[in-house]
Amino acid sequence: MSEDDTATTPATAAPTAGTARTPSTAADTAGAATTDRRLLRGERARRTIARHAVDVASLEGLNGLSIGRLATDLGLSKSGVATLFGTKEKLQLATVAAAGEAFLDEVVRPASEAPRGAARLRTLTERWLRYAETPLFTGGCFWAANRPDFDSRPGPVHDALFQQQGDWVALLAAELRHAVAGGEIPSLDADLTAFQIDAVFTATNTALRLGDVEAGARARRVVDGFLTSTP
């Protein structure tokens, strides 16, 4: 194609003055911006509701959640909350996800700054105990409060709860293996020891909720016993 052909081809020729060839880009931009703001508001509202649902479920269990209850607690319309979550199961799954994210921020991510092995394991376990003692969630450990209700009820909520719990125990086991490999602690069964630590922590959470102020100290002694240096 020659330069003359290019200049006269309709597809490439500039439109004459006053000829509207495309919709107003200003209107398109304004519409997109409005949509983006609505999406952002909706996502912020969803996070706020899910985080409140975590506190409710840590006290009353995931089965105690309802769209109406959360709407009343937060001064929102029931229809608005229903639009964000749809079904009770989706609300429960969003709550489990919100609990997991809060736990990662409070316990797991800060511990990643410590060297792998015994140091990181100590940090993980100490931050977990603070998470239960403070507590991060109104009713204490979210998983200790909700696993019993779903341990015999297959489905997406069961799977989400136990996946998060499994990830936590696997993380403990991985750091135990690093500690053994580095000669920081005596040889041990990492999976069994991680299971034992988690079991002690579950019992510790229950004791703390019942007012046993010494429970955390006892749990720390148990962890120290596993992390004793090789003689």
C-alpha distance (Angstrom), angle and dihedral (degrees) to the residues before:
residue distance angle dihedral
M1 . . .
S2 3.84 . .
E3 3.80 126.5 .
D4 3.82 88.1 -106.9
D5 3.80 91.1 53.6
T6 3.82 91.0 49.9
A7 3.77 92.3 51.0
T8 3.78 93.3 54.2
T9 3.81 100.4 38.8
P10 3.87 107.9 115.0
A11 3.79 92.9 -138.3
T12 3.78 92.5 61.0
A13 3.78 102.7 30.0
A14 3.82 115.8 108.0
P15 3.84 113.7 -110.9
T16 3.76 116.5 -106.5
A17 3.77 119.8 -109.3
G18 3.79 113.5 -77.6
T19 3.82 94.3 19.6
A20 3.84 111.9 122.1
R21 3.81 107.9 -149.8
T22 3.85 100.2 163.9
P23 3.85 136.2 27.4
S24 3.77 116.7 -91.5
T25 3.79 108.7 -76.0
A26 3.79 89.4 -155.4
A27 3.80 91.0 59.5
D28 3.80 91.3 46.2
T29 3.79 91.3 50.6
A30 3.81 92.7 48.3
G31 3.80 91.1 49.1
A32 3.80 92.4 49.3
A33 3.80 91.4 48.4
T34 3.81 91.1 51.5
T35 3.81 90.5 50.1
D36 3.81 91.2 48.7
R37 3.82 91.6 51.3
R38 3.79 91.3 49.9
L39 3.79 91.1 49.5
L40 3.79 91.3 49.3
R41 3.80 92.2 48.6
G42 3.78 90.1 47.9
E43 3.81 92.4 49.9
R44 3.81 92.2 47.8
A45 3.79 90.6 49.5
R46 3.80 90.8 48.1
R47 3.82 91.7 52.2
T48 3.81 92.1 47.6
I49 3.79 92.9 49.8
A50 3.80 93.6 44.9
R51 3.80 92.0 50.0
H52 3.80 91.2 51.5
A53 3.80 88.4 47.4
V54 3.82 89.0 56.8
D55 3.81 90.8 58.9
V56 3.80 91.9 46.7
A57 3.81 92.0 48.2
S58 3.81 92.4 47.2
L59 3.80 86.9 60.6
E60 3.80 104.2 31.9
G61 3.79 104.3 17.4
L62 3.77 131.0 -111.9
N63 3.79 89.2 -77.5
G64 3.79 88.2 63.1
L65 3.80 91.7 62.8
S66 3.77 121.8 102.8
I67 3.77 133.7 166.8
G68 3.80 90.0 -124.6
R69 3.79 93.1 51.2
L70 3.79 93.4 51.6
A71 3.78 92.4 45.4
T72 3.81 90.5 53.3
D73 3.81 93.4 45.6
L74 3.80 93.1 51.6
G75 3.80 99.2 35.6
L76 3.80 93.3 -115.1
S77 3.77 132.3 134.3
K78 3.79 115.9 -94.6
S79 3.79 90.2 -133.6
G80 3.78 90.9 53.3
V81 3.80 92.8 52.9
A82 3.80 90.5 44.6
T83 3.80 90.0 53.2
L84 3.82 90.8 54.5
F85 3.82 97.0 47.9
G86 3.79 108.6 17.0
T87 3.80 104.1 -164.2
K88 3.79 134.3 29.6
E89 3.79 90.6 -113.6
K90 3.80 91.3 54.6
L91 3.80 88.7 48.9
Q92 3.80 90.0 51.6
L93 3.80 91.8 48.9
A94 3.81 91.3 49.1
T95 3.81 88.4 50.4
V96 3.81 92.6 51.5
A97 3.81 89.7 49.2
A98 3.81 91.7 49.3
A99 3.80 91.1 50.0
G100 3.79 90.3 50.3
E101 3.77 93.3 50.4
A102 3.81 92.5 48.7
F103 3.82 89.8 49.2
L104 3.79 91.5 51.1
D105 3.80 90.7 51.3
E106 3.79 93.7 47.3
V107 3.80 102.8 38.2
V108 3.79 117.0 8.7
R109 3.80 106.9 38.2
P110 3.84 96.3 48.5
A111 3.83 89.9 49.8
S112 3.80 91.1 55.7
E113 3.81 87.9 76.2
A114 3.83 90.6 67.2
P115 3.83 120.1 84.4
R116 3.79 114.0 -91.8
G117 3.78 117.3 -96.0
A118 3.79 126.8 30.5
A119 3.81 95.4 -2.8
R120 3.79 93.7 53.0
L121 3.80 91.9 43.0
R122 3.80 90.8 52.8
T123 3.79 89.9 49.7
L124 3.80 92.7 47.9
T125 3.79 93.5 49.6
E126 3.79 94.0 43.6
R127 3.79 91.9 49.9
W128 3.80 89.9 47.9
L129 3.80 90.8 53.5
R130 3.80 91.0 49.3
Y131 3.81 88.4 48.1
A132 3.81 88.7 57.1
E133 3.80 97.5 38.1
T134 3.80 98.2 47.8
P135 3.15 88.6 31.1
L136 3.80 118.6 -131.7
F137 3.82 91.5 -161.8
T138 3.79 122.5 43.4
G139 3.79 94.5 -117.1
G140 3.80 98.0 38.2
C141 3.79 123.4 -114.0
F142 3.81 109.4 21.5
W143 3.81 94.2 -153.0
A144 3.80 95.4 47.9
A145 3.81 87.3 52.6
N146 3.80 96.2 49.1
R147 3.80 110.8 28.9
P148 3.84 94.1 77.1
D149 3.82 91.3 57.0
F150 3.80 92.7 53.7
D151 3.80 105.0 30.1
S152 3.83 91.3 100.7
R153 3.80 97.9 30.6
P154 3.82 111.4 87.0
G155 3.76 117.5 -151.8
P156 3.80 143.5 89.5
V157 3.82 95.5 -57.8
H158 3.81 91.9 50.1
D159 3.80 89.9 49.0
A160 3.81 93.8 48.6
L161 3.81 93.3 49.2
F162 3.77 94.8 48.1
Q163 3.80 94.0 42.0
Q164 3.80 90.4 58.0
Q165 3.79 91.4 45.6
G166 3.79 90.8 48.4
D167 3.80 91.2 50.5
W168 3.82 90.1 53.5
V169 3.82 94.5 50.9
A170 3.81 90.6 44.6
L171 3.80 89.3 53.1
L172 3.81 91.2 53.3
A173 3.81 90.5 48.2
A174 3.80 92.1 50.1
E175 3.81 92.6 54.0
L176 3.80 90.8 46.1
R177 3.81 89.0 55.2
H178 3.80 90.7 50.4
A179 3.80 90.2 50.3
V180 3.81 91.8 51.0
A181 3.80 92.7 45.4
G182 3.80 90.5 50.9
G183 3.80 92.7 50.3
E184 3.79 91.7 -116.5
I185 3.81 94.9 124.8
P186 3.81 135.0 17.3
S187 3.80 119.3 -87.0
L188 3.81 112.5 -81.0
D189 3.78 142.9 156.5
A190 3.80 99.9 -86.7
D191 3.80 96.1 -163.4
L192 3.81 92.8 49.1
T193 3.81 92.8 45.8
A194 3.81 92.1 48.7
F195 3.81 88.5 50.9
Q196 3.81 90.2 50.7
I197 3.80 93.4 49.0
D198 3.79 91.1 49.4
A199 3.81 91.0 48.3
V200 3.81 90.5 51.6
F201 3.80 90.1 49.2
T202 3.80 91.9 51.2
A203 3.80 89.8 51.9
T204 3.80 89.5 45.5
N205 3.80 91.7 54.7
T206 3.81 90.7 52.1
A207 3.80 91.8 48.3
L208 3.81 91.7 49.1
R209 3.80 91.3 50.8
L210 3.82 88.1 52.4
G211 3.79 91.3 53.6
D212 3.82 101.3 -99.7
V213 3.80 100.3 148.6
E214 3.83 91.9 -176.0
A215 3.80 94.7 58.5
G216 3.79 94.4 92.7
A217 3.80 92.6 51.1
R218 3.80 91.2 51.8
A219 3.80 91.4 49.7
R220 3.79 90.2 51.7
R221 3.80 90.1 54.3
V222 3.80 89.8 52.7
V223 3.79 91.7 52.5
D224 3.80 91.0 46.1
G225 3.78 88.7 55.0
F226 3.80 91.0 58.9
L227 3.80 92.6 45.3
T228 3.79 97.7 50.8
S229 3.80 109.8 135.6
T230 3.77 120.2 -110.7
P231 3.86 109.0 -90.4
